[in-house]
Amino acid sequence: MKHKHRILPGHMGGTYAADNVELLTVAEHAEAHRLLWVFHGKPEDRLAWRFLSGQINLSEAAVERQAIGKRKAALAQRNPTLRAYRSAKRKGVPLSLETRANMSAAQRRTSVIALKRAALKGRPNPKISEAKRGVPNPKLSALRKGVPLSQYHKDRISASMKGIVFTEEHKANLRLAHALRRQRGSHE
């Protein structure tokens, strides 16, 4: 039985093009990967050599392949040059709906976990903006002053207020504020 061996391995960018393939027996194929591993030190070649020579079975090879992938991903995270290269390579390539959903879910999980940790520690989360914590931003307030809210924002505010029970004093203050706005003619 003959195997198609890529002279430049797949993990190094090699393809099954005719000028990159040679037919080898299983033993020759295992030895070729052992020599590649000795020369280049790539864990993928060591894995191929061990699998082809019968040192490990298919399920063990799958587990080891997964571990190699995790190590490479962790290394890429620590290496800014590699991270920038991969980012540039993906630039302009639209993400699939599945990838976008996974990224969104991961972001939500991170936000929820950060909120819970902050609540348990009894201090505000630094990742949450002051606006989300209810702290007014004077610069933003000055920019927004006199600018009417869009219907979308009115609906969002209304939805966020549903189920909140106001005291009679607070209701009276709201009525007064609305009356003053109507007098000025700038109902927001």
Long-range contacts (C-beta under 8 A, 24 or more apart in sequence): 1-25, 1-26, 3-29, 3-52, 5-29, 5-32, 9-33, 9-36, 9-42, 9-44, 9-45, 9-48, 11-42, 11-44, 11-45, 12-40, 12-42, 26-52, 27-53, 43-68, 43-71, 44-68, 146-186, 147-188, 148-186, 148-187, 148-188, 149-188
